[in-house]
Amino acid sequence: MTPRDIHQYLGRVMYNRRNKFDPLWNQLIVAGFRDGKPFLGSVDLIGTMYEDDVMATGFGSYMALPLLRKAGTEMSKEEAKKVMEDCLRVDYCRNCRATDVIQIATVSAEGIEIGEPYKNSSYWDYEGFKNTNFRGPKSF
């Protein structure tokens, strides 16, 4: 099966479950290569399917997607990794239930490479964060 076939199949499964009023509460991204052409598609819990050059799910669709679009699609693997780390750092800093441990996977014509989990860098020593006077102008 091609990545596009899998994308279509998952879309039909999600839509079918939605019609039974028992949706699978997932948002899926399908990535792959077929005949040297890349594929990137998304399916949500109600069966909505679309394809695009960049994608994000969950909170990342609000915070990281604009950063991904700004970065573009023509970059090296190292540049793409840096952009992903920046996006995940923004998501981590804005989401109180997130973790700073990330794992990056790469899908290419040669195959899939899944990296080891590692801790993404973050900086919490801003003066406004240190201020414990909650009535002061620099506090939250």
C-alpha positions in Angstrom: 0.0 0.0 0.0 1.2 3.5 -0.8 1.2 6.3 1.9 -1.7 7.9 0.0 -3.7 4.6 0.3 -3.0 4.3 4.0 -4.1 8.0 4.4 -7.3 7.3 2.5 -8.0 4.1 4.5 -7.4 5.9 7.9 -9.7 8.7 6.8 -12.5 6.2 6.0 -12.0 4.4 9.3 -12.2 7.7 11.3 -15.2 8.8 9.3 -17.0 5.5 9.9 -16.4 5.6 13.6 -17.6 9.2 13.7 -20.9 8.1 12.0 -21.4 5.5 14.7 -21.0 8.3 17.4 -18.0 6.4 18.7 -15.0 8.4 17.3 -11.4 7.4 17.8 -10.0 10.5 19.5 -6.8 10.8 17.5 -5.3 13.1 15.0 -3.0 11.2 12.7 -0.2 12.3 10.3 0.9 9.9 7.6 4.3 10.5 6.0 6.0 8.4 3.3 7.6 8.1 -0.1 6.4 6.4 -3.2 8.3 6.4 -6.5 10.6 9.1 -5.2 7.7 11.5 -4.4 7.1 12.6 -0.8 3.6 12.4 0.9 2.4 14.1 4.0 -1.3 13.8 5.0 -3.4 14.4 8.1 -6.6 12.8 9.4 -8.6 13.9 12.4 -11.1 12.3 14.6 -14.1 13.1 12.4 -12.4 11.8 9.2 -11.3 15.2 7.8 -8.3 14.5 5.4 -5.9 16.9 3.9 -2.4 17.0 2.4 0.2 19.8 2.9 3.9 20.5 2.9 4.1 21.1 6.7 1.8 19.7 9.4 1.4 19.8 13.2 -1.2 18.3 15.5 -2.7 19.3 18.8 -1.3 22.4 20.4 1.4 22.5 17.8 -1.2 23.3 15.1 -1.7 26.7 16.9 1.9 27.5 18.0 4.3 25.6 15.8 2.6 25.6 12.4 3.3 29.3 11.7 6.9 28.7 12.6 7.1 25.7 10.3 5.5 27.7 7.4 7.9 30.6 8.0 10.9 28.3 7.8 9.8 26.8 4.5 10.5 23.4 3.1 13.8 23.7 1.3 16.4 23.1 4.1 19.0 20.6 5.2 18.3 17.9 7.8 20.2 19.8 10.4 18.3 23.0 9.7 15.0 21.1 9.8 16.0 19.6 13.2 16.7 23.0 14.6 13.4 24.3 13.4 11.6 21.4 15.0 13.5 21.9 18.3 12.5 25.6 18.2 8.8 24.7 17.6 8.8 22.1 20.3 10.5 24.5 22.7 7.7 27.1 22.1 5.1 24.4 22.6 6.8 23.3 25.8 7.0 26.8 27.2 3.3 27.5 26.5 1.8 24.2 27.7 1.9 23.5 31.4 1.4 19.7 30.8 4.1 19.3 28.2 7.6 17.7 28.7 10.9 18.9 27.4 11.9 15.4 26.3 11.6 15.1 22.5 12.1 12.4 19.9 12.5 13.3 16.2 11.8 10.9 13.4 12.9 11.4 9.8 11.1 10.0 6.8 13.1 10.0 3.5 13.3 8.0 0.3 16.0 5.8 2.0 13.6 4.9 4.9 12.6 5.9 8.3 15.0 7.0 11.0 13.8 7.3 14.6 16.2 9.2 16.9 16.7 8.6 20.6 14.7 10.7 23.0 16.6 13.7 24.4 16.0 16.8 26.5 15.3 19.9 24.5 17.0 23.0 25.8 15.0 25.7 27.5 15.7 28.9 29.4 13.8 29.8 32.5 16.1 32.5 34.1 14.3 35.5 32.8 13.9 38.3 35.3 10.1 38.2 35.1 10.1 34.6 36.0 12.3 35.1 39.1 10.1 38.0 40.4 8.0 36.6 43.3 6.1 39.8 43.9 2.9 39.0 42.1 1.6 42.6 42.4 4.7 43.9 40.7 4.9 45.1 37.1 7.2 42.4 36.0 5.2 39.4 37.3 2.4 37.4 35.7 
